[in-house]
Amino acid sequence: VGAAALFLGVFARPLIVLLYGSTYENVVGLMRMLLVAAFFNAGLRFTTANLLSAMNKVKYNMIISFIGMALQIALDIILVQRWSAYGVAMSSCIVYLFMAVSLMGIFINEYYVKR
């Protein structure tokens, strides 16, 4: 996921121009922000969430998902007014990073911290 996001991020401008024309060149920054969000979500959050689910710790996924959903809504309301689509992309980056770090912290606490 990281390599694909990096590749698409580096070649975002030529890909957008090739596929959609120079009219849409202004969305390159937005695409790059959404690629960062996709990396946080698919590259970091999914892995830890699936590990916790496989180890019968689904309640943590549900709690973090609920918090993430509430945070996403709150940040969207605040950031969309200021930055429109870029606000949604920024909100997604923040929420997915929060969720990934939270789930990773729970995973480490559950399986690596000696009790």
C-alpha positions in Angstrom: 0.0 0.0 0.0 2.8 2.4 0.9 4.7 1.8 -2.4 1.5 2.3 -4.4 0.6 5.5 -2.6 4.1 6.8 -3.0 4.2 5.9 -6.7 0.8 7.6 -7.3 1.8 10.6 -5.2 5.0 11.1 -7.1 3.3 10.7 -10.5 0.0 12.4 -9.6 0.4 15.4 -11.9 1.2 13.4 -15.1 -1.4 10.8 -14.3 -4.1 13.4 -13.7 -3.2 15.2 -16.9 -3.0 12.0 -18.9 -6.3 10.6 -17.7 -8.4 13.7 -17.3 -6.6 16.6 -19.0 -5.0 19.7 -17.8 -8.4 21.1 -16.6 -8.1 18.9 -13.5 -4.5 19.6 -12.7 -5.7 21.6 -9.7 -6.8 18.4 -7.8 -3.2 17.0 -7.6 -2.8 18.3 -4.0 -6.1 16.9 -3.0 -5.2 13.5 -4.5 -1.9 13.5 -2.6 -3.6 14.2 0.7 -6.1 11.4 0.1 -3.3 9.1 -0.7 -1.8 9.8 2.7 -5.2 9.1 4.2 -5.4 5.8 2.2 -2.0 4.8 3.5 -2.9 5.5 7.1 -6.2 3.6 6.6 -5.2 0.6 4.5 -1.5 0.4 5.4 -1.6 0.9 9.1 -5.2 0.8 10.5 -6.5 -2.3 8.7 -3.5 -4.4 9.6 -3.8 -3.8 13.3 -7.6 -4.0 13.3 -7.5 -7.3 11.6 -4.9 -8.7 14.0 -7.0 -7.6 17.0 -10.1 -9.2 15.4 -8.3 -12.4 14.7 -7.2 -12.5 18.4 -10.8 -12.0 19.5 -10.4 -8.4 20.6 -13.2 -7.0 18.4 -14.5 -4.7 21.1 -11.4 -2.5 20.6 -12.1 -2.1 16.9 -15.7 -1.1 17.6 -14.8 1.4 20.2 -12.1 3.0 18.1 -14.3 3.0 15.0 -17.1 4.7 16.9 -14.7 7.4 18.2 -13.2 7.7 14.7 -16.7 8.2 13.2 -17.6 10.9 15.7 -14.2 12.6 15.2 -14.6 12.5 11.4 -18.0 14.1 11.6 -16.8 16.8 14.0 -13.7 17.6 12.0 -15.6 17.6 8.7 -18.1 20.1 10.1 -15.2 22.4 11.2 -12.7 21.9 8.3 -15.1 21.8 5.4 -16.3 25.3 6.1 -12.7 26.6 6.0 -11.1 24.4 3.3 -13.9 22.6 1.4 -12.7 19.3 -0.1 -9.2 19.8 1.3 -10.8 20.0 4.7 -12.4 16.5 4.2 -9.0 15.2 3.1 -7.3 16.7 6.1 -9.9 15.3 8.4 -9.5 11.8 6.9 -5.7 12.0 7.4 -6.2 13.0 11.1 -8.9 10.5 11.8 -7.1 7.5 10.1 -3.8 8.3 11.8 -5.6 8.6 15.2 -7.3 5.3 14.7 -4.1 3.6 13.5 -2.1 4.9 16.4 -4.8 4.0 18.9 -5.2 0.4 17.6 -1.4 0.0 17.5 -1.2 1.2 21.1 -4.0 -1.2 22.2 -2.3 -4.1 20.3 1.1 -3.4 21.9 -0.5 -3.0 25.3 -2.4 -6.3 25.0 0.4 -8.4 23.6 3.7 -7.0 24.5 3.4 -5.2 27.9 4.2 -7.6 30.7 1.6 -7.8 33.4 
